[in-house]
Amino acid sequence: MTRRVQPLLPLCLALAAPAAAQAQSPNTIDVPIASGGAVRVEFTEAAGGLNPDMAAAYVGFLDSIPHGNELRRLHVRVASVEQIAGLCGGLEREGILACYEARPNRMNVPNVGLDATNGTYTLRYVLTHEYGHHVAHHRANPGFRIGAVNWGPKLWASQTLVCRGAQRRELFPGAERPRNRYLANPGEAWAEAYARLVFPDQPWTFTPRLTPDPVALDAARRDVVEPWTKNRGVAAFTMGARHRTQRFSVPLSLDGTVKVLVRGPRRSEVGVRVTLDGRSLGASRKRGRTDTFSRQRVCRSAPTQTLTVTAIRRGGRGATKLLVSYPG
């Protein structure tokens, strides 16, 4: 999917610009980054053609802000100011400064230099916000439609209870319009929170519901440098042969997918019921000595809640085994 983002936004830390850059075509250049690899920068003809110094400055700035290996997958297209609105799917009068397209991993930026400003926003800040979308595109948040791009990466989205906010119609993942919903779009708020890692004093213009505090900013930082990749919680339980039913609990501190596998002794019928702080999430339904429960989207309403699995066995002799997988 191509995602075009209207920024209300951009950040700043400075590293030296890369020392060397390899030209690939008359208007394209590969600029090396500190961790190895390079970022490809393309200039449109309307932007004046290839400008190695501007390419090095843009990539040097992006290399200086928090990032992971996803930086080397970025493609930067530098266009004229007049082209940017069209490339970003809007109108020039809307004041679009830059945008990010997820599928080609492409950031569209103007040929104005890092020190340019537009009202209260610097180009550095805009580039940082847009890079936040690139980070999200390369982070996992399964169970949520278009994942981290629309909902934010796993740790930040869970810390700020994005899923709960969407359930209550306080947040609107993926919304670009109308403006009030755009400002309550957690994908945009994530990019803004990411930008605060570099520009902590920039005024917050999105929903107060997601105004970042130190804990949320720490979650955002960890999403960048030590991202969640798969369910971190795996718990194995055994219900003894003497029990026909028994409860087992784990702490749930992240939103996402919960899966339970239960296996009973021969000639038994087994199943499970699952609750979150006493609220039913459902039950397994298959007949036989093995059964499974899966819920794609489990949303917390507090930082940590108790996930309880109740094992049930009918018939058979022997122990019943359970394996619980949860986000963390």
C-alpha positions as CSV (number, residue, x, y, z in Angstrom):
1,M,0.0,0.0,0.0
2,T,1.2,3.5,-0.8
3,R,0.9,5.8,2.2
4,R,1.1,9.5,1.8
5,V,1.4,11.6,4.9
6,Q,0.6,15.2,5.5
7,P,3.0,16.5,8.1
8,L,2.2,19.1,10.7
9,L,5.7,18.4,11.8
10,P,10.1,17.7,11.7
11,L,14.0,17.3,14.5
12,C,17.8,17.6,15.0
13,L,21.0,16.0,16.1
14,A,24.1,16.5,13.9
15,L,26.6,14.0,12.7
16,A,29.2,14.7,10.0
17,A,27.9,14.2,6.5
18,P,29.1,11.0,4.8
19,A,32.5,11.5,3.3
20,A,31.9,9.8,0.0
21,A,28.9,9.2,-2.3
22,Q,28.6,7.1,-5.4
23,A,26.7,8.4,-8.4
24,Q,24.4,5.8,-10.0
25,S,22.7,7.8,-12.8
26,P,22.7,11.5,-13.8
27,N,20.2,12.4,-11.1
28,T,20.7,9.6,-8.5
29,I,23.4,9.2,-5.9
30,D,24.1,6.5,-3.2
31,V,25.2,8.2,0.0
32,P,27.0,5.9,2.5
33,I,25.8,5.7,6.1
34,A,27.9,5.1,9.3
35,S,26.6,1.5,9.9
36,G,27.3,0.3,6.4
37,G,25.2,0.4,3.3
38,A,23.9,3.5,1.7
39,V,20.7,5.6,1.1
40,R,19.8,6.3,-2.5
41,V,18.9,9.9,-3.2
42,E,17.1,10.9,-6.4
43,F,16.7,14.4,-7.7
44,T,13.9,15.3,-10.1
45,E,14.7,17.5,-13.1
46,A,12.5,20.2,-11.6
47,A,14.6,20.2,-8.5
48,G,17.6,21.2,-10.6
49,G,19.2,17.8,-11.1
50,L,21.8,16.1,-9.0
51,N,23.1,18.0,-6.0
52,P,25.7,15.8,-4.1
53,D,26.1,18.3,-1.2
54,M,22.4,18.4,-0.5
55,A,22.1,14.6,-0.8
56,A,25.0,14.2,1.7
57,A,23.4,16.8,4.1
58,Y,20.0,15.1,4.0
59,V,21.4,11.6,4.5
60,G,23.9,12.8,7.1
61,F,21.0,14.2,9.1
62,L,18.9,11.1,8.9
63,D,21.9,9.0,9.9
64,S,22.2,11.2,13.1
65,I,18.7,10.6,14.4
66,P,17.6,7.3,16.2
67,H,17.4,4.5,13.7
68,G,18.0,0.8,13.0
69,N,18.9,-1.2,9.9
70,E,15.8,0.2,8.2
71,L,17.7,3.3,7.2
72,R,19.6,1.5,4.4
73,R,16.3,0.6,2.9
74,L,15.2,4.2,2.5
75,H,15.0,6.0,-0.8
76,V,14.9,9.8,-0.8
77,R,13.4,11.7,-3.7
78,V,14.2,15.4,-3.8
79,A,11.7,17.4,-5.8
80,S,10.9,21.1,-6.3
81,V,8.6,22.8,-3.8
82,E,5.9,23.0,-6.5
83,Q,6.1,19.2,-7.1
84,I,5.8,18.1,-3.5
85,A,2.1,18.6,-3.0
86,G,1.4,16.6,-6.2
87,L,3.8,13.8,-5.3
88,C,2.2,13.7,-1.8
89,G,-1.4,13.5,-3.1
90,G,-2.5,16.9,-2.1
91,L,-2.7,20.5,-3.2
92,E,0.0,23.1,-2.9
93,R,-2.3,25.3,-0.8
94,E,-2.5,22.6,1.8
95,G,1.0,23.3,2.9
96,I,2.4,19.8,2.5
97,L,6.1,19.9,3.3
98,A,7.1,16.3,2.7
99,C,5.6,12.8,2.8
100,Y,6.5,9.1,3.0
101,E,5.3,6.3,0.8
102,A,5.6,2.9,2.5
103,R,5.7,0.4,-0.3
104,P,8.6,1.9,-2.2
105,N,10.2,3.0,1.1
106,R,10.4,6.5,-0.3
107,M,10.5,9.9,1.4
108,N,9.6,12.9,-0.9
109,V,11.3,16.1,0.3
110,P,11.8,19.6,-1.2
111,N,15.1,20.9,-2.5
112,V,15.3,23.7,0.0
113,G,18.1,22.6,2.4
114,L,18.0,21.5,6.0
115,D,17.8,25.1,7.4
116,A,14.5,25.9,5.6
117,T,11.4,26.6,7.8
118,N,7.7,26.8,7.1
119,G,5.9,28.6,9.9
120,T,6.7,26.8,13.2
121,Y,8.3,23.7,11.4
122,T,11.8,23.3,10.3
123,L,12.7,20.9,7.5
124,R,14.8,18.9,10.0
125,Y,11.7,18.3,12.1
126,V,9.6,17.4,9.0
127,L,12.2,14.9,7.9
128,T,12.3,13.3,11.4
129,H,8.5,13.0,11.5
130,E,8.5,11.3,8.1
131,Y,11.3,9.0,9.1
132,G,9.1,7.9,12.0
133,H,6.7,6.5,9.4
134,H,9.6,4.6,7.8
135,V,10.5,3.2,11.2
136,A,6.9,2.1,11.7
137,H,6.8,0.4,8.2
138,H,9.7,-1.8,9.4
139,R,8.3,-2.7,12.8
140,A,5.8,-5.4,13.8
141,N,2.4,-5.0,15.4
142,P,0.4,-8.1,14.2
143,G,-3.3,-8.3,14.9
144,F,-3.9,-4.7,13.9
145,R,-4.9,-3.7,10.3
146,I,-1.8,-2.4,8.5
147,G,0.0,-2.9,11.8
148,A,2.6,-0.4,13.1
149,V,2.0,2.0,10.2
150,N,-1.6,2.8,11.3
151,W,-1.4,1.9,15.0
152,G,2.2,2.6,15.9
153,P,4.9,0.1,16.8
154,K,4.1,-2.5,19.5
155,L,5.8,-1.0,22.6
156,W,4.7,2.6,22.1
157,A,1.2,1.6,21.0
158,S,0.7,-0.7,24.0
159,Q,2.1,1.8,26.4
160,T,-0.3,4.5,25.2
161,L,-3.3,2.1,25.1
162,V,-3.9,2.8,21.4
163,C,-6.1,-0.3,21.0
164,R,-8.3,0.7,23.9
165,G,-8.6,4.3,22.4
166,A,-9.6,2.9,19.0
167,Q,-12.3,0.7,20.7
168,R,-13.7,3.8,22.4
169,R,-13.6,5.8,19.2
170,E,-11.1,8.2,20.8
171,L,-8.5,7.3,18.2
172,F,-8.8,6.6,14.5
173,P,-6.0,4.5,13.0
174,G,-5.2,5.4,9.4
175,A,-7.5,8.5,9.2
176,E,-6.2,11.2,6.9
177,R,-9.4,13.3,6.9
178,P,-11.4,15.0,8.4
179,R,-8.8,17.0,10.3
180,N,-10.1,16.1,13.8
181,R,-9.7,12.4,13.0
182,Y,-6.3,13.0,11.4
183,L,-5.2,14.6,14.7
184,A,-6.4,11.5,16.5
185,N,-4.6,9.1,14.1
186,P,-2.2,7.0,16.2
187,G,0.0,6.4,13.1
188,E,0.6,10.1,12.9
189,A,0.9,10.6,16.6
190,W,3.6,7.8,16.6
191,A,5.6,9.8,14.0
192,E,5.2,12.9,16.2
193,A,6.3,11.0,19.4
194,Y,9.3,9.7,17.5
195,A,10.2,13.2,16.5
196,R,10.1,14.2,20.2
197,L,13.1,11.9,20.7
198,V,15.1,14.5,18.8
199,F,13.0,17.7,19.2
200,P,11.6,17.4,22.8
201,D,10.5,21.0,22.9
202,Q,8.4,21.0,19.8
203,P,4.7,21.9,20.7
204,W,2.3,18.9,20.6
205,T,-0.5,19.5,18.1
206,F,-2.1,16.1,18.0
207,T,-4.7,14.6,20.3
208,P,-4.0,15.2,24.0
209,R,-4.9,11.5,24.5
210,L,-1.4,10.7,23.1
211,T,0.7,13.5,24.4
212,P,4.0,11.7,25.2
213,D,5.3,11.4,28.7
214,P,8.7,10.1,29.7
215,V,7.4,6.5,29.8
216,A,5.9,6.7,26.4
217,L,9.0,8.3,24.9
218,D,11.1,5.5,26.4
219,A,8.8,3.0,24.7
220,A,9.2,4.8,21.4
221,R,13.0,4.8,21.8
222,R,12.9,1.0,22.4
223,D,10.7,0.5,19.4
224,V,13.5,2.0,17.4
225,V,16.6,0.4,18.9
226,E,15.3,-2.9,20.4
227,P,12.0,-3.5,18.6
228,W,9.4,-6.1,19.4
229,T,9.4,-8.9,16.7
230,K,7.2,-11.7,18.0
231,N,5.3,-12.8,21.1
232,R,7.8,-12.6,23.9
233,G,5.6,-14.3,26.5
234,V,5.5,-18.1,26.4
235,A,4.2,-20.0,29.5
236,A,3.8,-23.7,29.9
237,F,1.4,-25.1,32.6
238,T,0.4,-28.6,33.7
239,M,-2.9,-29.5,35.2
240,G,-2.4,-32.6,37.4
241,A,-4.3,-35.8,36.8
242,R,-6.5,-35.2,39.9
243,H,-7.9,-32.0,38.5
244,R,-10.8,-31.6,36.1
245,T,-10.4,-27.8,35.9
246,Q,-7.7,-25.4,37.0
247,R,-6.8,-21.7,36.4
248,F,-3.4,-20.4,35.3
249,S,-2.5,-16.7,35.0
250,V,0.2,-14.6,33.3
251,P,0.7,-10.8,33.3
252,L,-0.2,-9.1,30.1
253,S,1.7,-5.8,29.5
254,L,1.4,-5.5,25.7
255,D,-1.6,-5.6,23.3
256,G,-1.9,-8.1,20.6
257,T,-2.4,-11.8,19.8
258,V,-3.0,-14.5,22.4
259,K,-2.8,-18.2,21.6
260,V,-3.4,-21.2,23.8
261,L,-2.7,-24.8,23.0
262,V,-4.1,-27.5,25.4
263,R,-3.4,-31.2,25.2
264,G,-5.0,-33.8,27.5
265,P,-4.5,-37.5,28.1
266,R,-5.9,-40.2,25.9
267,R,-9.7,-40.6,25.7
268,S,-10.1,-37.1,27.2
269,E,-12.1,-34.0,26.0
270,V,-10.3,-30.8,26.8
271,G,-10.9,-27.1,26.4
272,V,-10.0,-23.7,27.8
273,R,-11.7,-20.4,28.7
274,V,-9.7,-17.2,28.6
275,T,-10.4,-14.0,30.6
276,L,-8.6,-10.6,31.0
277,D,-9.0,-9.3,34.5
278,G,-12.3,-11.3,34.7
279,R,-13.6,-10.1,31.3
280,S,-14.3,-13.0,29.0
281,L,-12.2,-13.2,25.8
282,G,-13.8,-16.5,24.7
283,A,-13.3,-20.2,24.8
284,S,-12.0,-23.0,22.6
285,R,-14.6,-25.1,20.7
286,K,-12.9,-28.1,19.1
287,R,-13.7,-31.6,20.4
288,G,-11.0,-34.1,21.3
289,R,-7.9,-34.4,23.5
290,T,-6.2,-31.3,21.9
291,D,-7.7,-27.9,21.4
292,T,-6.6,-24.3,20.7
293,F,-7.7,-20.8,21.4
294,S,-6.6,-17.8,19.4
295,R,-7.6,-14.1,19.7
296,Q,-5.8,-11.7,17.3
297,R,-6.4,-8.5,19.1
298,V,-6.4,-8.4,22.9
299,C,-6.6,-4.8,24.2
300,R,-5.6,-3.8,27.7
301,S,-7.2,-1.0,29.7
302,A,-4.4,-0.6,32.2
303,P,-0.6,-1.0,31.9
304,T,-0.6,-4.5,33.2
305,Q,-3.6,-6.9,33.4
306,T,-4.0,-10.5,34.3
307,L,-4.6,-13.0,31.6
308,T,-6.3,-16.1,33.0
309,V,-6.6,-19.4,31.2
310,T,-9.0,-22.0,32.7
311,A,-8.3,-25.6,31.6
312,I,-11.1,-28.1,31.5
313,R,-10.9,-31.8,31.1
314,R,-13.5,-34.5,30.8
315,G,-12.6,-38.2,30.8
316,G,-9.2,-39.7,30.4
317,R,-6.5,-40.3,33.0
318,G,-3.3,-38.2,33.4
319,A,-2.0,-34.7,33.2
320,T,-3.2,-31.9,30.9
321,K,-0.6,-29.7,29.3
322,L,-1.1,-26.0,28.3
323,L,1.1,-23.7,26.3
324,V,0.2,-20.0,26.3
325,S,1.7,-17.5,23.9
326,Y,1.1,-13.7,24.5
327,P,2.8,-10.4,23.4
328,G,4.6,-9.7,26.6
